[in-house]
Amino acid sequence: MLNSDSDRALESEEQDEFGFAGIAKKLAPSLIAATGGDGMVIGIEGSWGSGKSTMVNLLRKELLTLDTPNFHIISIAPWLSGDGSSLVRTLIEAMAAVLDTLDEAASSRWSRNKKTAIKYGNLLRDYAAKTGRGIAPLAKLAGLFLPLAGTAGEGLDLGAGFLDRFGKAPTDADLKKAISDRLKSLDIRFLVLIDDLDRLEPAQAVEVVRLVRSVADFPKVAYVMCYDRAVLAHALQVGLDVTNGDLFLQKVVQLTFAIPLPEPFDLRLSLRQKALAIYEEINGRPPSPDELEELRLAIDREGQGLRTPREVKLVLNGIRFAYANLAEQVYFPDICRINLAKILNPPLYAWLEKYLSLRSVLATGDATIEEDERTTLGEELKALLPSNDATSIRSIWGLRRFIPSVRAADEAKDTVFSTESENEKRSMSELKRLASPQHYRFYFALTGPKTVLTDAQYQALIGLAEADLCALKASLVNYIHKARPLGKSWFEYIIDQFDYSRWQRLSTKQIQGMILGISDVMQDMLMTADHSRPSMLGIGQKAEDSIRQGLKRLRHLDPAIMAATLDTLWNETRSLGWLIGELYRKELQYHGRVGDHAQPEHLHALTDEQVDAAKPILEKRLADPATRLKLRDTPHLPYFLFGWLDMSGKDAPVEWVTEYTKDDLNFVKFLLQMRSWSMSDRVYYPLRKASVSYFLDWDQTLARLAQLAVGEISGAMATDIAEIRQAIEEGRERGD
């Protein structure tokens, strides 16, 4: 089953799915009858892949079962013959061989002198040599057609009777009449089957038509030509330089039979049956009810465009090729969908690949999409799917079923990158569907995007979160320092992925492990912050938001594990500055303890009791001398200091800053640490009076800075002071 279908024409009735055998049984007697008259050309017409070659094979088999006397079938393949002379040889030699046999039998019975007998097989060969283009001259004809036959001077041994009758130089018309009379008298019938005419180049197509209508237009000979009418008509139009190739074809073919369309749903039913067989062979089980229903919807909708059995084979080959090695990375109904699009609507397939690749980097936060680009993508989509009927395969609404970020809209830019619900995003990712940013590329390239974690890498993290917290922390630190193709670090990417829907999919132990692991390594993450990349400065807020989502989920699932998690978090987490400056400070604000950003209870990660319980634990840690010494290296120091201020009031943090900045080097370092950042034409790092004044007197700070500048200071400190002065100026320009 997993071997690709070679798309060869069927040979037996047992393989026939679409009723060709039944049609062949009805056609065969009529074709035999057509050989009884003065000659006829019958066209079997159908588009590429509709089953013409299968029909010819089944017709040949059926004709042989009828056992008609003096009836001979000749099959020729002009596409394989290569030139007109080969085609003429194939046909004429097959007919001549039959006449040879009859001539020999007649000569033995009725003539004592074989020299006087007319050899009609050679007569037919002579006629072919005279009329067939590109065939060897008459003197070499016998050796060409009959290697064992000899020549008689400059002519063939046609028999004295024939030469006496016409003289030494019979015309083409004389030869043709003699052959025609002989065929009539013997009642020999020939049915010539010619397949694949629509594969020929224009010159070859013209040569076949010439053969059928001029060279070999004999009584008792009928031709069955198989072709796509539009393709062959165009070839004749080009090859003959006529105005209308279709009208010319009408002069050649007296009777046509069109390959009927399959009955409604036959192609889709065939595709569904064989697709299910592929699924079961690879997975060793039938699909789930949900998968089965989605597969039915995919094939019923996207399969509406199927027109020929060949298209079914091509779709199935694509499914076999991809799914055999991707069963763990893709969703089977979507593999069927994308292969249907690739065969039936290549422009849509190409659009989907482009759109989903852009959406992937948008979802990971690695890029933004400009309005012009959105408009272009939207215009392309509206042109590809212009229908307003939601049930149509040419409707954007139908596409939205498996690409939720598209929708029908008046403005082209609004048709793409629209908002998805949390349930839609979660479903796409969990089921590894085409719209999943983590999995889309498997459907097009057989490999995942380079900018996302593989499923195996993600599962490894989750496994460590549940079983080995130390190993999880080590793995996360590795992701902090591991290079990623785009600017964002792998750790930032992981944080971005742990949104509400991701936390919803984890068990309580997994949530606990990820909360403690991420929180503990935030110190390492923030220490790597590159001030030339301001987005890095937001990783603290991103992590805080993600961890709060995890805490809310854990609080709902298991209060006991929640309590144990908070105990470890407050007492042991190394990233104390981030914990106070980001996570705990946000809870203080949401509970209305500080500021004016109080939020409803359902947005709180902690209860009031848990907020109160955390304060003395954190203050005790801050009071430890060893901890106080480490605080001077806290990354993103302003966040921590304002968090400490909001938690404990001004006295403790001001006391620490005063002690810390007594040393001149620490004073300069503190001012550098207190810079913020902003961006317009470039990135700025202003030092604002409002930020410093909470902890140091501003005028005294400026005076001390000026005193240091005129004193004997090292080159490094001089550079730092120059940066601080520039930062102060930038702060003034931006409002201070």
Residue pairs with C-beta under 8 A, 6 or more apart in sequence:
1 277
1 278
1 281
1 320
2 278
2 281
2 282
2 320
2 324
3 320
4 317
4 320
4 321
5 313
5 316
5 317
7 310
7 313
7 314
9 51
9 53
9 54
9 56
9 57
10 16
10 20
10 54
10 57
10 58
11 57
11 61
12 61
13 21
13 58
13 61
16 54
16 58
17 266
17 270
17 309
18 51
18 262
18 263
18 266
18 270
18 309
19 260
19 263
20 51
20 54
20 55
20 58
21 58
21 62
23 55
23 260
24 55
24 58
24 59
24 61
24 62
25 62
27 59
27 62
27 257
28 59
28 62
28 63
28 66
29 66
31 42
31 59
31 63
31 191
31 222
31 224
32 63
32 66
32 68
32 71
32 189
32 191
34 40
34 42
34 191
34 222
34 255
35 71
35 189
35 190
35 191
35 220
35 221
35 222
36 189
36 220
37 219
37 220
38 219
39 217
39 218
39 219
39 220
39 221
39 222
40 222
40 223
40 254
40 255
41 212
41 213
41 222
41 223
41 225
41 252
41 253
41 254
41 255
42 222
42 223
42 224
42 225
42 253
42 254
42 255
42 256
42 257
43 224
43 225
43 226
43 227
43 229
43 249
43 253
43 255
43 256
43 257
44 52
44 55
44 56
44 224
44 225
44 226
44 227
44 256
44 257
44 258
44 259
45 52
45 226
45 227
45 228
45 229
45 256
45 257
45 258
45 259
46 52
46 55
46 226
46 228
46 258
46 259
47 228
47 259
47 307
47 308
48 198
48 228
48 231
48 308
48 310
49 308
49 309
49 310
49 311
49 313
50 259
50 307
50 308
50 309
50 310
51 259
51 308
51 309
52 195
52 226
52 227
52 259
53 195
53 196
53 226
54 309
55 226
55 259
56 75
56 193
56 195
56 224
56 226
59 193
59 224
60 73
60 75
60 193
63 71
63 73
63 191
64 73
68 189
70 186
70 187
70 188
70 189
71 189
71 191
72 94
72 95
72 98
72 188
72 189
72 190
72 191
73 190
73 191
73 193
74 90
74 91
74 94
74 95
74 190
74 191
74 192
74 193
75 192
75 193
75 195
76 87
76 90
76 91
76 192
76 193
76 194
77 194
77 195
77 196
78 87
78 194
78 196
78 197
78 200
78 204
78 207
78 208
79 195
79 196
79 197
79 199
79 200
79 204
81 87
81 90
83 134
83 204
83 207
84 132
84 133
84 134
84 204
84 207
84 208
84 210
84 211
85 132
85 133
85 134
85 135
87 207
87 208
87 211
88 128
88 132
88 135
88 211
88 215
88 216
89 128
89 132
89 135
89 144
89 145
91 192
91 211
91 216
92 124
92 125
92 127
92 128
92 132
92 216
93 125
93 145
95 124
95 190
95 216
95 221
96 121
96 122
96 124
96 125
96 145
97 121
98 121
98 188
98 190
99 120
99 121
99 123
99 124
99 182
99 188
100 119
100 121
102 120
102 186
102 188
103 117
103 118
103 119
103 120
103 121
106 117
107 114
107 117
111 117
115 159
115 160
116 159
116 160
116 161
117 159
117 161
118 158
118 159
118 161
118 162
118 178
119 156
119 157
119 158
119 159
120 178
120 179
120 182
122 142
122 156
122 157
122 158
123 158
123 162
123 175
123 178
123 179
123 182
124 179
125 141
125 142
125 145
125 146
125 156
126 138
126 141
126 156
126 158
126 175
127 172
127 175
127 176
127 179
128 135
128 215
129 135
129 136
129 137
129 138
129 141
130 138
130 172
130 175
131 172
131 214
131 215
132 211
132 215
133 207
135 141
135 144
136 144
138 154
138 155
138 156
139 151
139 154
139 155
140 151
141 156
142 149
142 150
142 151
142 156
143 149
143 151
155 168
162 170
162 178
166 174
166 178
170 178
176 218
179 218
180 218
180 219
183 218
183 219
183 220
183 221
184 219
184 220
187 220
188 220
189 220
189 221
189 222
190 218
190 220
190 221
190 222
191 221
191 222
191 223
191 224
192 216
192 221
192 222
192 223
192 224
193 224
193 226
194 208
194 212
194 223
194 224
194 225
194 226
195 226
196 226
196 227
197 205
197 208
197 225
197 226
197 227
197 232
198 227
198 228
198 231
198 232
198 235
200 208
200 232
200 235
201 235
201 239
202 235
202 236
202 238
202 239
203 239
205 232
205 235
205 236
205 239
206 235
206 236
206 239
206 240
208 225
209 236
209 252
212 223
212 225
212 252
213 251
213 252
225 253
229 246
229 249
229 256
230 246
232 245
232 249
233 244
233 245
233 246
233 248
233 249
234 245
235 245
236 242
236 245
236 248
236 249
237 243
237 244
237 245
237 246
237 248
238 245
240 248
242 248
261 307
262 309
267 303
267 306
267 307
267 308
267 309
267 311
267 312
268 299
268 300
268 303
268 304
268 306
270 309
270 312
271 299
271 303
271 306
271 312
271 315
271 316
271 336
272 295
272 296
272 299
274 312
274 316
275 295
275 299
275 316
275 319
275 332
275 336
276 286
276 287
276 295
278 316
278 319
278 320
278 323
279 286
279 287
279 291
279 295
279 323
279 332
280 286
280 287
282 323
282 324
282 327
283 327
286 292
287 295
287 332
291 331
291 332
291 333
294 331
294 333
295 332
295 333
295 336
297 333
297 401
298 333
298 334
298 336
298 337
298 340
298 402
299 336
299 340
301 391
301 393
301 398
301 401
302 336
302 337
302 340
302 341
302 344
302 393
303 340
304 393
305 340
305 344
305 345
305 393
306 312
306 315
306 340
306 344
311 343
311 344
314 343
315 336
315 339
315 340
315 343
318 339
318 342
318 343
319 335
319 336
319 339
322 330
322 335
322 339
322 443
322 446
323 330
323 332
323 335
325 446
326 335
326 442
326 446
328 455
329 432
329 439
329 442
329 448
329 455
330 432
330 439
330 442
330 443
331 431
331 432
331 433
331 434
331 439
334 402
334 433
334 434
334 443
335 443
337 402
337 434
338 349
338 352
338 434
338 443
338 444
341 348
341 349
341 352
342 349
345 384
347 384
348 384
348 385
351 377
351 380
351 381
351 384
352 403
352 434
353 444
354 377
355 377
355 381
355 403
355 406
355 416
356 403
356 434
356 435
356 437
356 440
356 441
356 444
357 440
357 441
357 449
358 367
358 369
358 373
358 377
359 405
359 417
359 435
359 437
359 440
360 437
360 440
360 441
360 449
360 451
360 452
361 367
361 451
361 486
362 368
362 369
362 417
363 437
364 437
364 451
364 452
364 486
364 488
364 493
364 496
364 497
365 488
365 492
365 493
365 496
366 451
366 486
366 487
366 488
367 486
369 417
371 413
374 412
374 413
374 416
374 417
375 412
375 413
376 412
377 415
377 416
378 409
378 411
378 412
378 413
378 414
378 415
378 416
379 412
381 396
381 406
381 412
381 415
381 416
382 396
382 412
382 415
384 394
385 394
385 395
385 396
385 398
385 399
386 394
387 394
387 395
388 395
388 408
389 395
390 397
390 398
391 398
392 398
395 408
396 406
396 407
396 408
396 415
397 407
397 408
399 406
400 406
400 407
400 408
402 433
402 434
402 435
403 434
403 435
404 420
404 421
404 424
404 425
404 428
404 435
405 416
405 417
405 418
405 419
405 420
405 435
406 415
406 416
406 418
407 414
407 415
407 418
408 415
409 415
409 418
420 428
422 500
422 501
423 501
425 501
426 501
426 502
426 504
426 505
427 433
428 434
428 435
428 436
429 436
429 437
429 438
429 439
429 501
429 502
430 505
432 438
432 439
432 442
432 455
433 439
434 440
434 443
437 449
437 452
438 448
438 449
438 452
438 453
438 455
439 448
439 455
440 449
441 447
441 448
441 449
442 448
448 454
450 485
451 484
451 485
451 486
451 493
452 493
453 461
453 490
453 493
453 494
453 497
460 475
461 472
461 475
461 476
461 494
461 514
462 506
462 510
462 514
464 471
464 472
464 475
464 513
464 517
465 472
465 506
465 509
465 510
465 511
465 512
465 513
465 514
465 517
466 507
466 509
466 510
466 513
469 513
469 516
469 517
472 513
472 514
472 517
473 517
473 520
473 521
476 491
476 494
476 517
476 518
476 521
477 521
477 524
479 489
479 490
479 491
479 494
480 489
480 490
480 491
480 521
480 524
480 525
480 528
481 489
481 528
482 489
482 490
484 490
484 493
487 533
487 535
488 496
488 535
489 525
489 528
491 521
491 525
491 539
492 525
492 536
492 539
492 542
494 518
495 518
495 539
495 542
495 543
495 546
496 542
498 514
498 518
498 546
498 549
498 550
499 546
499 549
500 549
500 553
503 511
503 546
503 549
503 550
503 553
504 553
506 514
506 553
508 554
508 557
508 558
508 561
509 561
511 550
511 553
511 554
511 557
512 554
512 561
512 564
512 565
514 550
515 547
515 550
515 551
515 554
515 565
515 569
516 565
516 568
516 569
516 573
518 543
518 546
518 547
519 543
519 547
519 569
519 573
519 575
519 578
519 579
519 583
520 572
520 573
520 574
520 575
521 574
521 575
522 540
522 543
522 575
522 578
522 579
523 574
523 575
523 576
523 577
523 578
523 635
525 539
525 543
526 539
526 540
526 575
526 577
526 578
526 635
526 636
527 635
528 536
529 536
529 537
529 539
529 635
529 636
530 536
531 537
531 677
531 683
531 685
532 683
534 677
534 679
534 683
537 636
537 677
540 578
540 581
540 582
540 636
540 639
541 582
543 578
543 582
544 578
544 582
544 583
544 586
547 583
547 605
548 583
548 586
548 587
548 605
549 605
551 562
551 565
551 566
551 605
551 606
552 604
552 605
554 561
554 562
554 565
555 562
555 605
555 606
555 607
566 606
566 610
566 613
566 614
569 579
570 579
570 613
570 614
570 617
570 618
570 621
571 617
571 621
573 579
576 618
576 621
576 622
576 627
576 631
576 634
576 640
577 631
577 634
577 635
577 636
577 637
577 639
577 640
578 635
578 636
578 639
578 640
579 618
580 618
580 622
580 640
580 643
580 644
580 647
581 636
581 638
581 639
581 640
581 641
581 642
581 643
581 644
582 639
582 643
584 611
584 614
584 618
584 643
584 647
585 594
585 639
585 642
585 643
585 646
585 647
587 604
587 605
587 606
587 611
588 594
588 595
588 611
588 646
588 647
589 595
589 597
589 598
589 599
589 646
590 597
590 598
590 599
590 603
590 604
590 605
591 598
591 604
591 606
591 608
591 611
592 598
593 611
593 646
594 646
595 646
606 614
615 647
615 648
618 647
619 647
619 648
619 652
621 627
622 628
622 631
622 644
622 648
622 652
628 656
631 640
631 656
631 660
632 660
632 666
632 669
634 640
637 670
637 673
637 674
638 673
638 674
638 676
638 691
641 653
641 657
641 694
641 695
642 694
644 652
644 653
644 656
645 653
645 694
650 694
653 695
654 694
654 695
657 670
657 695
657 696
658 695
658 696
660 666
660 670
661 667
661 670
661 696
664 708
664 717
665 717
667 704
667 708
668 708
668 717
668 720
668 721
668 724
669 720
671 687
671 692
671 701
671 705
671 724
671 727
672 720
672 723
672 724
672 727
674 687
674 691
674 692
675 685
675 686
675 687
675 727
676 685
676 686
676 687
676 688
676 691
677 683
677 684
677 685
677 686
678 684
678 686
678 734
684 730
684 734
685 723
685 727
685 730
686 727
686 728
686 730
686 731
686 733
686 734
686 736
687 724
687 727
687 728
687 730
687 731
688 731
688 734
688 735
688 736
689 698
689 731
689 736
690 736
692 698
692 701
702 728
705 721
705 724
705 725
708 717
708 721
709 718
709 721
709 725
713 721
